[in-house]
Amino acid sequence: MTPPAFFVQDSPIDGHGLFAARALAEGETVAEYVGERIGKAESARRQAAADKVYIFDLDENFDLDGDLPGNPARRVNHSCEPNCEAVAEGESIRVRALRAIGAGEELTFDYGYSLAVFPGHRCRCGAPSCAGFIVARSERRRVRRLLNRPGRSLRPGPKTREEVGA
């Protein structure tokens, strides 16, 4: 039997994180992101009502809300230089290693938020390429330009999970 791939503990990035319990190989499935299958209207309602969301887009009609105690994969934090990726496979989402990962290393993936929502989501990953906000890689240069404009300020978004009481 294969030993568990991960464990949950306090994260230097945000709240609790998922960490490699053993060495993981590139391409290895680390965890399945499980949750409730919901329609787009319900997804929008939940996203508007919650401080933290754990919702993945499945297709044009449905999303997957992973805000369940039985979903440890919801603890994977964002990083601008991730070591994992979230891969949709039919109606499931798998967290897969992008490279070899050492035991004890925090597991991360790029949340890929759009420019429309980035001001509400500060990033604390500490990566050299970090723009300071959780935003898709393709948008990070644009965010840096926006933030470097004279007189530009953004209202602070949610803080760490502990600061918002999650």
C-alpha positions as CSV (number, residue, x, y, z in Angstrom):
1,M,0.0,0.0,0.0
2,T,1.3,3.5,-0.9
3,P,1.9,5.8,2.0
4,P,-0.2,9.0,2.1
5,A,1.1,11.7,-0.2
6,F,0.3,14.7,2.1
7,F,-0.5,16.0,5.5
8,V,-2.1,19.3,6.7
9,Q,-0.3,21.7,8.9
10,D,0.2,25.5,9.5
11,S,1.5,27.2,6.4
12,P,3.8,30.2,6.1
13,I,1.8,31.2,3.0
14,D,-1.7,31.3,4.5
15,G,-3.5,29.4,7.3
16,H,-3.2,25.7,6.8
17,G,-1.5,24.1,3.9
18,L,-0.9,20.7,2.3
19,F,2.6,19.3,2.6
20,A,4.3,16.4,1.0
21,A,4.4,13.4,3.4
22,R,7.0,11.7,1.2
23,A,9.0,12.4,-2.0
24,L,6.6,12.9,-4.9
25,A,7.5,12.2,-8.6
26,E,6.8,14.7,-11.4
27,G,3.3,13.9,-12.8
28,E,2.2,12.0,-9.7
29,T,-1.4,12.6,-8.6
30,V,-1.1,14.0,-5.1
31,A,-4.8,14.4,-4.1
32,E,-8.3,14.5,-5.6
33,Y,-10.1,17.8,-5.1
34,V,-13.6,16.6,-4.0
35,G,-16.7,18.6,-3.4
36,E,-20.3,19.4,-4.2
37,R,-21.3,19.7,-7.9
38,I,-23.4,22.9,-8.2
39,G,-24.9,25.0,-11.0
40,K,-23.4,28.3,-12.1
41,A,-26.1,30.4,-10.4
42,E,-25.5,28.7,-7.0
43,S,-21.8,29.1,-7.6
44,A,-22.1,32.8,-8.1
45,R,-24.3,33.1,-5.0
46,R,-21.8,31.2,-2.8
47,Q,-18.8,33.2,-4.1
48,A,-20.6,36.5,-3.4
49,A,-21.5,35.4,0.1
50,A,-18.2,33.9,1.3
51,D,-14.8,35.3,2.4
52,K,-13.0,32.2,1.2
53,V,-14.2,30.1,-1.7
54,Y,-13.0,26.7,-2.8
55,I,-14.9,26.6,-6.1
56,F,-13.5,25.1,-9.4
57,D,-15.1,25.6,-12.8
58,L,-16.0,22.2,-14.2
59,D,-17.7,23.2,-17.5
60,E,-20.1,25.7,-18.9
61,N,-23.0,24.5,-16.6
62,F,-21.4,23.3,-13.4
63,D,-18.8,24.1,-10.8
64,L,-17.3,22.0,-7.9
65,D,-17.5,23.5,-4.4
66,G,-14.7,21.9,-2.4
67,D,-15.6,23.6,0.9
68,L,-16.1,20.3,2.7
69,P,-14.3,18.9,5.8
70,G,-13.6,15.7,3.7
71,N,-11.6,17.6,1.1
72,P,-8.0,18.2,2.4
73,A,-7.0,19.3,-1.1
74,R,-8.8,22.6,-0.4
75,R,-5.8,23.4,1.8
76,V,-3.4,23.6,-1.2
77,N,-2.3,27.3,-1.2
78,H,-1.6,29.5,-4.2
79,S,1.9,30.1,-5.4
80,C,3.2,32.2,-8.2
81,E,5.8,29.5,-8.7
82,P,3.8,26.4,-8.0
83,N,5.0,22.8,-7.7
84,C,1.6,21.3,-8.5
85,E,-1.3,21.9,-10.9
86,A,-5.0,21.3,-10.7
87,V,-6.2,19.2,-13.6
88,A,-9.8,18.7,-14.5
89,E,-10.6,15.1,-15.5
90,G,-14.3,14.8,-16.3
91,E,-16.1,15.7,-13.2
92,S,-13.1,15.4,-10.9
93,I,-10.1,17.7,-10.2
94,R,-6.8,16.1,-9.4
95,V,-3.8,17.9,-7.9
96,R,-0.7,16.7,-9.8
97,A,3.0,17.4,-9.2
98,L,4.6,19.6,-11.8
99,R,8.1,18.5,-10.8
100,A,9.7,16.2,-8.2
101,I,8.7,17.4,-4.7
102,G,10.7,16.6,-1.5
103,A,9.1,15.3,1.7
104,G,8.0,18.2,3.9
105,E,7.7,20.7,1.0
106,E,4.4,22.7,0.8
107,L,2.2,21.8,-2.1
108,T,1.0,24.7,-4.1
109,F,-0.7,25.5,-7.4
110,D,-1.5,28.7,-9.3
111,Y,-5.1,29.8,-8.6
112,G,-5.1,31.7,-11.9
113,Y,-7.5,34.5,-10.8
114,S,-8.5,37.1,-13.4
115,L,-7.6,40.8,-13.3
116,A,-11.3,41.5,-12.3
117,V,-10.8,39.9,-8.9
118,F,-7.2,40.3,-8.0
119,P,-7.4,43.4,-5.7
120,G,-9.4,41.3,-3.2
121,H,-6.8,38.6,-3.0
122,R,-3.3,39.4,-1.7
123,C,-0.5,36.8,-2.3
124,R,2.0,35.9,0.3
125,C,3.8,33.1,-1.6
126,G,7.2,34.9,-1.5
127,A,8.2,33.7,-4.9
128,P,10.5,36.0,-6.9
129,S,7.9,36.3,-9.6
130,C,5.1,37.2,-7.1
131,A,3.1,40.4,-8.0
132,G,1.7,40.7,-4.5
133,F,-1.8,39.5,-5.5
134,I,-3.2,36.2,-6.6
135,V,-3.5,36.5,-10.3
136,A,-2.9,34.3,-13.3
137,R,0.7,34.1,-14.5
138,S,-0.3,35.8,-17.8
139,E,-1.6,38.8,-15.9
140,R,1.2,39.4,-13.4
141,R,3.2,41.8,-15.5
142,R,0.1,43.9,-16.0
143,V,-0.7,43.9,-12.3
144,R,2.9,45.2,-11.6
145,R,2.4,48.0,-14.1
146,L,-0.9,49.0,-12.5
147,L,0.6,49.0,-9.0
148,N,3.6,51.1,-10.1
149,R,1.5,53.9,-11.4
150,P,1.9,57.2,-9.4
151,G,-1.1,57.7,-7.1
152,R,-2.4,54.2,-7.7
153,S,-3.8,52.4,-4.6
154,L,-5.9,49.3,-4.2
155,R,-8.2,48.7,-1.3
156,P,-6.8,45.9,0.8
157,G,-8.4,42.5,0.3
158,P,-8.9,39.6,2.6
159,K,-5.9,38.9,4.9
160,T,-4.8,35.5,6.1
161,R,-7.3,32.8,7.0
162,E,-6.7,33.6,10.7
163,E,-7.3,37.3,10.2
164,V,-10.7,36.7,8.5
165,G,-11.7,34.0,11.0
166,A,-11.6,31.1,8.6
